[in-house]
Amino acid sequence: MKTESYGERIMDTKTIGDNPIMVSIEHVGLVRHDRLGKETTILTDISFFARQGEITAIVGPSGGGKSSLIRLINRLDDPTTGTILLDKEDIMRLAPLALRQRVAMVLQKPFMFEGTVLDNLQRPFLFRQEPLPAAESPAVRHVMELVRLAHDLLGRDARSLSLGEQQRVNLARALITEPHVILLDEPTSALDRPTGDRLAATFHDICSLQRLSVILVTHDLRLAGNIADYLIYLEGGRIREAGHPDDLLNNPTSLELRQFLAEPEDKKGEHHG
């Protein structure tokens, strides 16, 4: 396992350059129990951090714990052990709704509420019982520009849009609440490659422009290699290797990552147990 540079990165939780630490995961474990009380270990001793203005990609086979891990960061689930800090504050001290205003998640399959694109962008404000932004408001115009959607789409029925457009609306709906962190769970897996590449470029631009911390879960090594600033390989609920994408993809040191890289592309997303 690649531990030296990874350990240095974990230990240095201060500002590096102009990019402060936004999310810090410290020795996190997750154990689930079935109806009979049998324990299943999902995650074991996970430690890493994600910086503002950077994309941290978590790659690995399905069933390895990637989605379970990012669900912990906005408290869709809680860890069994360890600590998760958001801008140095323990997230367990934050109310889940308050946390999710700061840590937004964009799921693999975009969900559109009934109504127009504008209705969907207004939905977070409706939930929070806050004034709804109008179509011409700076907030709406800004997020539409960020996700590269034409302003005249605001009046369209959101469910009539293409899958790629719906994913962009999904992203805009997350961004309009001005979060500090965006969690992306396999956001391009349902898209064809050109559409997925365009959306990935959008993630990269938004991360830089908005100074967000983006944590991306994917089994797509090509995507991760193209846009990530830092790469984590997770398998069997453990971090097997972590570092710069070029280092991991070109010179893997762990047996698990070498085997994963050797698999055909169409096998990488399959469940590995």
Secondary structure by P-SEA (a helix, b strand, c coil): cccaaaaaaaacccccccccccbbbcbbbbbbbcccbbbbbccccccccccccbbbbbbbcccccaaaaaaaaaccccccbbbbbccccccccccaaaaaaabbbbccbbbbccccaaaaaaaaaaaacccccccccaaaaaaaaaacccccccccccccccaaaaaaaaaaaaacccccbbbbccccccccaaaaaaaaaaaaaaaaaaccbbbbbcccaaaaaacccbbbbbccccccccccaaaaacccccaaaaaaaaccccccccccc
